[in-house]
Amino acid sequence: MKNTLFWRKYRPTTLDELILLPRIQDSIKNGISNNFLFHGTFGCGKSTLAEVLSSMYPTCKINASLHTSIELIRTKVSDFINKMSILDLDKNLDYKIVYLDEFERLSPEALDALKGFMEEYDTDVRFISTTNHISKVPKGMLSRFTQIQFDPINADEIKYLKDAYLTYLDNINVKEDIKLTPDNIKLIVNSNFPDLRQMCNVLQDISTTGVFNPKVNTHDSELKKMVIGCILNKEDIKKTYDVSMEFEHDIYQLFNILGRPFIEGLFKYKEGVYKDKVDDVTILVTKYAYMFSEKLDPVVHAFALISELKKLF
């Protein structure tokens, strides 16, 4: 686990481990009894809760930022809903789950098709959706979900989350032997609130650099080291795939890492030993960045790009 990003390494996998406001705990205490729409800012636990809840049921997960079309609703969702495997029957579960991440990205046509599925299969299927931009979700769609806001709505909720985050970060601080003081951790929480994922990234940056900075752009540190090390050291397939998994939710971080700073670094690395690779690297990264508009799986896309880059070195 040495090279795993802290936010992934310490990501909750059960309801008991999750940091949830009391009103959210009350909403999900009876499981998935309704269709849920989780909304709020980045890093506040929406996707983690959706994944923990859906892991208890047969689930079809869709990243709506990658699959926006009506064809997706007609094929992937329809096939999933209409197929019940022997294993599913053995579980004797009440529902199947369709989990739509970045829900606001679905096209109007796909949303219309989704309405039909939600009405037709309301006895057998529950839908969980997440979004950072609830204002972009049509009102006619909102009424089909129980909406749960993850952002704190008053001073008591802010205090509740900050206290919980302090405990969570201190646990990482102890386990990783970072040796931050309580005041250090409090400053990290206050500087990055309510984005817990960013707080974890700050801890990782401090652990890596040994420099205390309560608010940093952290994709440049540990993740950058992992990607470039994987390419230049020609890591094996398993390590390459593990690194690619880090871009499951944001492949644009990979394009940032492999952008101009990486290109310019090749001119300087070991007195320019790789400068003859610059044109091939630039063309390859540009091609893959363009290809991503074709809505490919981000992990597979990242794996393919890193694998091709390894061949150049």
Sequence and secondary structure as in RCSB ss.txt:
>XXXX:A:sequence
MKNTLFWRKYRPTTLDELILLPRIQDSIKNGISNNFLFHGTFGCGKSTLAEVLSSMYPTCKINASLHTSIELIRT
KVSDFINKMSILDLDKNLDYKIVYLDEFERLSPEALDALKGFMEEYDTDVRFISTTNHISKVPKGMLSRFTQIQF
DPINADEIKYLKDAYLTYLDNINVKEDIKLTPDNIKLIVNSNFPDLRQMCNVLQDISTTGVFNPKVNTHDSELKK
MVIGCILNKEDIKKTYDVSMEFEHDIYQLFNILGRPFIEGLFKYKEGVYKDKVDDVTILVTKYAYMFSEKLDPVV
HAFALISELKKLF
>XXXX:A:secstr
 TTS HHHHT   SGGG    HHHHHHHTT S S EEEE STTSSHHHHHHHHHTTS EEEEETTT  SHHHIII
IIHHHHH   HHHHHHT S EEEEEETGGGS HHHHHHHHHHHHHTTTTEEEEEEES GGGS HHHHTTSEEEE 
S  SHHHHHHHHHHHHHHHHHHHHHTT    HHHHHHHHHHHTT HHHHHHHHHHHHHH    SS  GGGTHHHH
HHHHHHHTT  HHHHHHHHHTTSS THHHHHHTSHHHHHHHHHGGGGTTGGGHHHHHHHHHHHHHHGGG   HHH
HHHHHHHHHHHT 
